[in-house]
């Protein structure tokens, strides 16, 4: 891994025999503050009560991940292999758990039984920008239809 002294990692490459590409695009999205925690992301290793444990039951869901490993249940402290960023929430048994940032990764305390759901929930700004985009497209569409109708009426 190479890096620079600003906020982002320059490059981390994963190669297969068929392709020479950056599969995870880590060079674009992983903050330098994650440091050596990037290895946990790659290998899907959580730190559970101080021990490194490879997670095997991870499912991608829209805007999040679902962790179903038994090792995550009833733990005092868990550091998930996920980058801590704004608007992340964690649920277990339908209850939101408090999270913290530990070395750039998501940290939980006192987990219960059941799978852990990590989700990105859009902020108010995200929702407002989606609404503005939708209204803009709607206005442009209606303006286009109106223009076509006016031109069509003028020809007759």
N, C-alpha and C positions, 0 to 999 in steps of 0.2 A: 504494500500500500504506500503510495506516495501522498504527500500532503503539502499544504502551504499554510501560512499563518493567518488566514482569514477564516471565515465561517464554514467553509465547505471543503470536503476531501476532493482532491484532484482526480484520482483514478484508483479503481480497484477492478481488476479484470478477472473474468471467469471464462474459460475456453473449453469448448468441446472438440471432438475430433472433426466435426462437420462445420462448425462455425467459429469465427473469431469475433465475438461480440461481448458486450457488457450486459449479461443477462438481467441483472438486478438494477442496473443504472445507478449503482451506489455512488458513483462519482458526482451525480447530479443532486442527490437528495439527502445524503447523510452528513450531519454537522460534524465538524472536527471535534467538538466537545465530547462526542461519544468515545473518542480515543480507542482503547483496546476493546471496548464493548462491541465494536463492529464484528469481532470474531463470534460473539454470542449470537448476533443476528444471523450470520451465515450458517452457523452450525445448529441453530435453534436451541441453544442452551439457556435455560433459566438458572438463576441462583436461588435455591430454596433452602432456607435456614442455613446459609453459608456454604452449601454444597452445589457444585455445578451438576445439573441434570439435563440430559438431552430429552427434549419434548418430542413425542411421536404423534400425538393426536391434536394437530392444529388444522383448523378448517378456515379458509378464507371466506368471508361474508362481505356483502356490500358495505363499504366504509369501515371495515374492521376485521377482527380475527376472533375465532372461538377456540379456546384452549380446553381440552377435555381430559388431560392427563390426571391420573389419580394422585401423582406426586404433588400437585398444586393444592390439593384439598387439605384443610386443617393445618396449614403452615403458619408459622409465626411471622416470617418475612419472605416475600417472593419478589425477585427482580425478573420481569418478563423480557424475552428477547424482542423488544419493540422500542422504537425511538420515542422518547417523551416529547410531545409537542402540545401546543395549545389546543383546546377543545376535545381532548381525549377523555372519555369516561369509561369506567369499568363497572360491569354488573356481575353479580353472582346471586343466583336464585331470585332474580328480579329486583335486587336491592343494589343501589349504587354504592360502590366502595370508594373510600378516599384513596387517592393516589399521590405519589410524590416522584420527583425526578432524582434518580440516583445514578450519577455518572452518565447522564444522557439517556437512561433507560427508565421504563415505567416500573415503579416499586409499589408493592402492596403490603399491608400488614394484616395479620389475623384473618386468613381466608377461611371459608367454610366448606361444606360439602357441595358438590355440583360444579358444572363447567363455568369457566370465566369468559366473559364476553367483553372484548376491548373494542370500542367504537369511537369513530370521529363524529361528533355532532356539530353540524354547521352553526356558526355564530350568527348573531343578529345581522352583522354586516354581510355575511355570506347569503343569508336569506333575502336581505334587501337588494343585493346585487342581482340575485336570480329573478326577483320580482321586476326590477327595472329592465333587465334583459328581455323578459317575457313581454312586458308592456311595449317596449321598443319594437320588437318583432311584430307584435299585433298591430301597432300603429302603421308600421311600414307596409304590412300586408293589406290593411284596409285602405291605405292611401293608394297603393297599386291597383286594387280592385276599383276604387273610385275613379282613378285616372283612365283605366280601360273602359269603364262604363261611359264616362263623359266623351271620350274619343269615339266610342261606338254610336252614341246618340247624335254627335255632330255629323257623322257620315250619312245618316238617314235623312 
